[in-house]
């Protein structure tokens, strides 16, 4: 097969024609690379200015109401045909779509509903307008205008729940990583946007926490509810080291050794009832918090700080009254500073705050949402080890390690460290 250019009158089958074709291809590639680079610079500059890139995000419009051509405008938006609310460069919140965004984040952030359930609820929801009309929420589909295409689906909601754009910020994603398009949460820079925020930062982060905690735990399969396992991803077999997978049989929750499921090892670890091991972990954490709350070192530190502060106040009053000189007053100031450094007051306050937070959650354990239970355990535990039906050991997080520092839970013997409080008869920690 040969290629001949009539306009340039070049025969690309000849040596000079082949050279010309090669040069033209190189120039075209250089042009495309330069265009790509300049386009990238333009997008980054727009992000720095707080302007959006790409098509209009669901929940926003360009504010050109008098000349609106959007399919979700005429007969749907109450601002259609009204005076312009923006110059077209700065986005504004769509009167109806922004309400849908708030509902999506509120429902999902509660942890009570799956994306499928929220899509069904949203498709049935009717929004009242100022003129008394009721309209159903429409998805923003620019290509297909069938009524079924306006309906929300699980896939459409997944993208909406990852947009930090709704908090009033502009993400910049940069070039594709390893030839793959970046996910919505993989932005490399973020700038304040000129568009208004539809949801606050706390609501957005709450939704991301729920996505992280529930990404491998479906809430429903068909009409049946799926059990949630707070220790999934954290529980391991202490005999073979394999992960204990969450399984559900006839509504009964259990953790099963992955090596037995995959037939990779011959491990004698049997299935563990979820309630038993979860209660042991919770009781252990509760015991640590209780012992920490009664820890004499913390109480002594607080007493010493209170006494030092009171002593400094008395020294200040005596100095102002002229009964002691400046050197004596400075000495008391240095004494308090030295004591604070020794007692690490900031760390002590952080430990106390952590202890109060964990204790409050443990007291409400039976009333916590599954996502809240898993979040609490992830705050405390890196890995938990089980042997038969008994908790064999824990690897605490750095955060929880501060509470364990002065709490004695193990008894040492000639054959290693024993965990008497966990009911074991041999070395476990």
C-alpha positions as CSV (number, residue, x, y, z in Angstrom):
1,X,0.0,0.0,0.0
2,X,1.4,3.4,-0.9
3,X,0.3,7.0,-0.1
4,X,0.5,9.9,-2.6
5,X,-0.2,13.5,-1.8
6,X,-1.9,15.3,-4.7
7,X,-1.7,18.8,-3.2
8,X,2.0,18.7,-2.3
9,X,2.8,16.7,-5.4
10,X,4.9,14.4,-3.3
11,X,5.4,10.7,-3.9
12,X,6.1,9.1,-0.6
13,X,7.4,5.9,-2.2
14,X,10.6,7.7,-3.2
15,X,13.5,8.3,-0.8
16,X,12.9,12.1,-0.7
17,X,9.2,11.5,-0.3
18,X,9.8,9.2,2.7
19,X,12.1,11.8,4.2
20,X,9.4,14.5,3.7
21,X,6.7,12.3,5.3
22,X,9.0,11.6,8.3
23,X,9.6,15.3,8.8
24,X,5.9,16.2,8.5
25,X,5.1,13.5,11.1
26,X,7.7,14.9,13.5
27,X,6.4,18.4,13.1
28,X,2.8,17.3,13.7
29,X,3.9,15.4,16.8
30,X,5.8,18.4,18.1
31,X,2.7,20.6,17.4
32,X,0.4,18.2,19.3
33,X,2.8,17.9,22.3
34,X,3.1,21.7,22.5
35,X,-0.7,22.1,22.2
36,X,-1.2,19.6,25.0
37,X,1.3,21.5,27.2
38,X,-0.3,24.9,26.5
39,X,-3.7,23.4,27.2
40,X,-2.5,22.0,30.5
41,X,-1.1,25.4,31.4
42,X,-4.4,27.1,30.6
43,X,-6.3,24.7,32.8
44,X,-4.0,25.2,35.7
45,X,-4.2,29.0,35.3
46,X,-8.0,28.8,35.3
47,X,-7.9,26.7,38.4
48,X,-5.6,29.2,40.1
49,X,-8.2,31.9,39.3
50,X,-10.9,29.9,40.8
51,X,-12.6,29.0,37.5
52,X,-13.9,25.6,36.6
53,X,-12.6,23.4,33.7
54,X,-14.7,21.3,31.5
55,X,-18.5,21.0,31.3
56,X,-20.9,22.3,33.9
57,X,-21.0,20.2,37.1
58,X,-24.3,18.9,38.3
59,X,-25.7,21.4,40.8
60,X,-24.4,24.5,39.0
61,X,-25.2,26.6,36.0
62,X,-23.5,29.6,34.3
63,X,-26.3,32.0,35.4
64,X,-27.2,33.2,31.9
65,X,-30.9,32.7,32.6
66,X,-32.2,35.0,29.8
67,X,-30.5,33.0,27.1
68,X,-30.4,29.6,28.7
69,X,-30.2,26.6,26.3
70,X,-29.7,23.9,28.9
71,X,-32.1,20.9,28.7
72,X,-32.7,21.3,32.4
73,X,-33.7,24.9,32.0
74,X,-37.0,25.4,30.2
75,X,-40.0,23.9,32.0
76,X,-37.8,22.9,34.9
77,X,-35.7,25.7,36.3
78,X,-37.7,28.5,37.9
79,X,-35.0,31.0,36.7
80,X,-35.4,30.2,33.1
81,X,-36.0,33.3,31.0
82,X,-35.3,35.6,34.0
83,X,-32.5,38.3,34.1
84,X,-29.0,36.9,34.1
85,X,-27.6,36.1,37.5
86,X,-24.0,35.9,36.4
87,X,-21.6,36.9,33.6
88,X,-21.3,33.4,32.4
89,X,-17.7,33.0,33.7
90,X,-18.6,32.4,37.3
91,X,-20.9,29.5,38.2
92,X,-23.9,29.9,40.5
93,X,-25.9,27.2,42.3
94,X,-28.7,25.8,40.2
95,X,-32.0,26.4,42.1
96,X,-33.1,22.7,41.9
97,X,-30.0,20.7,41.2
98,X,-28.2,22.2,44.3
99,X,-31.0,20.9,46.5
100,X,-30.5,17.4,45.1
101,X,-26.8,17.6,45.9
102,X,-27.5,18.5,49.5
103,X,-30.0,15.6,49.8
104,X,-27.5,13.2,48.3
105,X,-24.7,14.1,50.7
106,X,-27.1,14.3,53.7
107,X,-28.6,10.8,53.1
108,X,-25.3,9.2,52.3
109,X,-23.4,10.8,55.1
110,X,-25.9,9.4,57.6
111,X,-24.6,5.9,56.8
112,X,-28.2,4.5,56.6
113,X,-28.6,4.3,52.9
114,X,-26.7,2.8,50.0
115,X,-26.2,4.6,46.6
116,X,-28.9,2.4,45.1
117,X,-31.4,3.4,47.8
118,X,-30.5,7.1,47.5
119,X,-31.0,6.9,43.7
120,X,-34.5,5.4,44.2
121,X,-35.4,8.0,46.8
122,X,-34.1,10.8,44.6
123,X,-36.1,9.6,41.6
124,X,-39.3,9.6,43.7
125,X,-38.6,12.9,45.5
126,X,-40.6,15.9,44.4
127,X,-39.3,19.4,45.0
128,X,-41.8,22.3,45.5
129,X,-41.2,25.5,43.6
130,X,-42.3,29.0,44.6
131,X,-45.2,29.0,42.2
132,X,-46.7,25.9,43.8
133,X,-45.4,23.4,41.2
134,X,-43.8,20.1,42.1
135,X,-40.9,18.9,40.0
136,X,-38.9,15.7,40.1
137,X,-35.2,15.9,40.2
138,X,-33.4,15.3,36.9
139,X,-29.9,14.0,36.3
140,X,-27.8,16.3,34.0
141,X,-27.6,14.3,30.8
142,X,-26.5,16.4,27.9
143,X,-26.8,13.9,25.1
144,X,-29.9,11.8,25.5
145,X,-33.2,13.5,26.3
146,X,-35.4,10.5,27.0
147,X,-37.2,10.7,30.3
148,X,-35.4,7.5,31.5
149,X,-32.1,9.2,31.0
150,X,-33.0,11.9,33.5
151,X,-33.2,9.4,36.3
152,X,-30.4,8.9,38.8
153,X,-28.4,5.7,39.1
154,X,-25.8,4.2,41.4
155,X,-23.1,5.0,38.9
156,X,-24.1,8.7,38.5
157,X,-24.2,9.2,42.3
158,X,-20.7,7.7,42.8
159,X,-19.2,10.5,40.7
160,X,-21.2,13.2,42.6
161,X,-20.1,11.9,46.0
162,X,-16.4,12.3,45.1
163,X,-16.5,16.0,43.9
164,X,-14.7,18.3,46.3
165,X,-16.0,21.0,43.8
166,X,-19.2,21.2,45.9
167,X,-17.2,22.6,48.8
168,X,-16.4,25.7,46.8
169,X,-12.9,24.5,45.8
170,X,-11.3,23.9,42.4
171,X,-9.2,20.7,42.0
172,X,-6.4,20.5,39.5
173,X,-5.6,17.0,38.3
174,X,-2.6,17.5,36.1
175,X,-1.5,15.0,33.4
176,X,-2.7,11.4,33.4
177,X,-0.7,9.2,35.7
178,X,0.9,6.2,33.9
179,X,-1.4,6.8,30.9
180,X,-4.5,6.4,33.1
181,X,-7.0,9.2,33.9
182,X,-6.9,10.3,37.5
183,X,-9.8,9.6,39.8
184,X,-11.8,12.5,41.1
185,X,-10.1,12.2,44.5
186,X,-6.5,12.1,43.1
187,X,-6.0,15.8,42.4
188,X,-2.5,17.2,42.8
189,X,-3.5,20.8,43.7
190,X,-6.6,22.6,45.0
191,X,-7.5,26.2,44.9
192,X,-10.3,28.4,46.3
193,X,-13.1,28.7,43.7
194,X,-15.2,31.6,42.7
195,X,-18.3,29.5,42.7
196,X,-20.4,29.2,45.9
197,X,-20.2,26.1,48.1
198,X,-23.3,23.8,48.1
199,X,-22.1,21.7,51.0
200,X,-19.6,22.4,53.8
201,X,-16.2,20.7,54.3
202,X,-17.4,18.6,57.2
203,X,-20.3,17.1,55.2
204,X,-18.0,16.3,52.3
205,X,-15.4,14.6,54.6
206,X,-18.2,12.7,56.3
207,X,-19.3,11.2,53.0
208,X,-15.7,10.2,52.1
209,X,-15.4,8.4,55.5
210,X,-18.6,6.5,54.8
211,X,-17.3,5.6,51.3
212,X,-14.0,4.3,52.8
213,X,-15.6,2.4,55.5
214,X,-18.4,0.8,53.4
215,X,-16.7,0.4,50.0
216,X,-16.4,-3.4,50.7
217,X,-19.5,-3.8,52.7
218,X,-22.7,-3.7,50.7
219,X,-25.8,-2.8,52.8
220,X,-28.3,-4.7,50.7
221,X,-28.3,-7.5,48.1
222,X,-31.7,-7.4,46.5
223,X,-34.2,-7.1,49.2
224,X,-32.0,-8.6,51.9
225,X,-29.8,-6.6,54.2
226,X,-26.2,-7.5,54.3
227,X,-24.4,-7.8,57.6
228,X,-21.6,-5.4,58.4
229,X,-18.3,-6.6,60.0
230,X,-16.5,-3.9,62.0
231,X,-13.3,-6.0,62.2
232,X,-13.1,-6.7,58.4
233,X,-9.6,-6.0,57.1
234,X,-8.1,-5.9,60.6
235,X,-8.5,-9.4,62.0
236,X,-5.9,-12.1,61.3
237,X,-5.2,-15.7,62.3
238,X,-2.5,-15.9,64.9
239,X,-1.6,-19.4,63.8
240,X,-0.9,-18.8,60.1
241,X,-1.1,-15.1,59.7
242,X,-3.8,-15.2,57.1
243,X,-6.5,-12.6,57.0
244,X,-9.8,-13.6,58.6
245,X,-12.5,-12.9,56.0
246,X,-16.1,-11.9,56.9
247,X,-18.7,-14.4,55.9
248,X,-22.4,-14.6,56.5
249,X,-24.4,-17.9,56.6
250,X,-28.2,-17.8,57.1
251,X,-27.9,-14.4,58.8
252,X,-25.1,-15.5,61.1
253,X,-21.9,-13.4,61.0
254,X,-18.6,-15.2,61.2
255,X,-14.9,-14.6,60.4
256,X,-13.2,-17.4,58.4
257,X,-9.5,-18.0,57.8
258,X,-8.7,-17.0,54.2
259,X,-6.1,-19.8,53.8
260,X,-8.9,-22.3,54.3
261,X,-11.1,-20.6,51.8
262,X,-8.4,-20.4,49.2
263,X,-6.9,-23.8,50.2
264,X,-3.4,-22.4,50.3
265,X,-2.5,-23.6,53.8
266,X,-3.5,-26.3,56.2
267,X,-4.5,-24.2,59.2
268,X,-6.5,-25.6,62.1
269,X,-8.2,-22.2,62.8
270,X,-11.9,-22.7,62.8
271,X,-14.6,-20.1,62.0
272,X,-15.1,-17.5,64.7
273,X,-18.4,-16.1,65.6
274,X,-18.3,-12.3,64.9
275,X,-20.2,-11.3,68.1
276,X,-17.7,-13.2,70.3
277,X,-14.5,-11.7,68.9
278,X,-15.9,-8.3,68.5
279,X,-17.1,-8.2,72.1
280,X,-13.6,-9.3,73.2
281,X,-12.0,-6.5,71.3
282,X,-14.5,-3.9,72.6
283,X,-14.1,-5.1,76.2
284,X,-10.3,-5.0,75.9
285,X,-10.4,-1.4,74.6
286,X,-12.9,-0.5,77.4
287,X,-10.6,-2.0,80.0
288,X,-7.6,0.0,78.6
289,X,-9.6,3.3,78.7
290,X,-10.8,2.5,82.2
291,X,-7.4,1.8,83.6
292,X,-6.0,4.8,81.8
293,X,-8.7,7.0,83.4
294,X,-7.6,5.8,86.8
295,X,-3.9,6.1,86.0
296,X,-2.1,7.8,88.9
297,X,0.5,9.3,86.6
298,X,-2.1,11.3,84.6
299,X,-3.8,12.5,87.8
300,X,-0.4,13.3,89.4
301,X,0.6,15.3,86.4
302,X,-2.6,17.3,86.4
303,X,-2.1,18.0,90.1
304,X,1.5,19.1,89.7
305,X,0.5,21.5,86.9
306,X,-2.3,23.0,88.9
307,X,0.0,23.5,91.9
308,X,2.7,25.1,89.7
309,X,0.2,27.5,88.1
310,X,-1.2,28.5,91.5
311,X,2.4,29.0,92.8
312,X,3.1,31.3,89.8
313,X,0.0,33.3,90.4
314,X,1.0,33.9,94.1
315,X,4.5,34.9,92.9
316,X,3.0,37.4,90.5
317,X,0.9,38.9,93.2
318,X,3.9,39.2,95.6
319,X,6.0,40.7,92.8
320,X,3.4,43.4,92.0
321,X,3.1,44.1,95.8
322,X,6.9,44.6,95.9
323,X,7.5,41.8,98.4
324,X,9.8,39.8,96.0
325,X,12.2,41.0,93.3
326,X,12.2,40.3,89.5
327,X,14.7,37.5,89.7
328,X,12.5,35.5,92.1
329,X,9.5,36.0,89.8
330,X,11.4,34.9,86.7
331,X,12.6,31.9,88.6
332,X,9.0,30.8,89.2
333,X,8.2,31.4,85.5
334,X,11.1,29.2,84.5
335,X,10.1,26.5,87.0
336,X,6.6,26.3,85.4
337,X,7.9,26.1,81.9
338,X,10.3,23.4,82.9
339,X,7.6,21.4,84.5
340,X,5.4,21.7,81.4
341,X,8.2,20.4,79.2
342,X,8.7,17.5,81.5
343,X,5.0,16.6,81.7
344,X,4.4,17.2,78.0
345,X,1.2,19.1,78.7
346,X,0.0,19.2,75.1
347,X,0.4,15.4,74.7
348,X,-1.3,14.9,78.0
349,X,-4.3,17.0,76.9
350,X,-4.5,15.1,73.6
351,X,-4.5,11.8,75.5
352,X,-7.2,12.9,77.8
353,X,-9.3,14.1,74.8
354,X,-8.8,10.8,73.0
355,X,-9.7,8.9,76.2
356,X,-13.0,10.8,76.6
357,X,-13.9,10.3,72.9
358,X,-13.3,6.6,72.9
359,X,-15.0,6.1,76.2
360,X,-18.1,8.0,75.0
361,X,-18.3,5.8,71.8
362,X,-17.8,2.6,73.8
363,X,-20.7,3.6,76.1
364,X,-22.9,4.0,73.1
365,X,-21.5,0.9,71.2
366,X,-24.9,-0.8,70.8
367,X,-26.4,2.3,69.3
368,X,-23.6,3.3,66.9
369,X,-24.0,2.9,63.2
370,X,-21.9,0.2,61.6
371,X,-19.7,2.9,60.0
372,X,-19.1,4.5,63.3
373,X,-18.1,1.2,64.9
374,X,-15.6,0.5,62.2
375,X,-14.3,4.0,62.4
376,X,-13.7,3.6,66.1
377,X,-11.9,0.3,65.7
378,X,-9.7,1.7,63.0
379,X,-8.7,4.5,65.3
380,X,-7.6,2.1,67.9
381,X,-6.4,-1.1,66.1
382,X,-4.0,-1.7,63.2
383,X,-4.3,-5.5,63.4
384,X,-6.0,-7.9,65.8
385,X,-5.0,-11.6,66.1
386,X,-7.4,-14.4,66.9
387,X,-6.6,-18.0,68.0
388,X,-9.6,-20.3,67.9
389,X,-12.3,-18.2,69.6
390,X,-10.0,-16.0,71.7
391,X,-8.4,-12.7,71.0
392,X,-4.7,-13.5,71.0
393,X,-3.1,-10.1,70.6
394,X,-3.5,-6.5,69.2
395,X,-1.3,-4.2,67.3
396,X,-2.5,-0.8,68.4
397,X,-2.4,2.4,66.3
398,X,0.1,5.1,67.2
399,X,-2.8,7.2,68.4
400,X,-4.0,4.5,70.8
401,X,-0.5,3.6,71.9
402,X,-0.4,6.8,74.0
403,X,-3.1,5.3,76.3
404,X,-1.3,2.0,76.6
405,X,2.0,3.6,77.6
406,X,1.3,3.5,81.3
407,X,-1.2,0.7,81.4
408,X,0.0,-2.7,82.4
409,X,-1.9,-5.5,80.7
410,X,0.6,-8.3,80.4
411,X,2.5,-10.5,82.8
412,X,6.0,-11.6,81.8
413,X,7.3,-15.2,82.4
414,X,10.2,-17.3,81.4
415,X,8.6,-18.4,78.1
416,X,7.6,-14.9,76.9
417,X,4.9,-12.4,77.5
418,X,1.6,-13.8,78.7
419,X,-1.8,-12.1,78.3
420,X,-3.6,-13.3,81.4
421,X,-6.4,-10.7,81.0
422,X,-7.3,-12.2,77.6
423,X,-7.7,-15.7,79.0
424,X,-4.7,-17.3,77.2
425,X,-2.5,-20.1,78.6
426,X,0.6,-19.3,76.6
427,X,2.6,-16.5,75.1
428,X,0.5,-14.3,72.9
429,X,1.8,-10.7,72.7
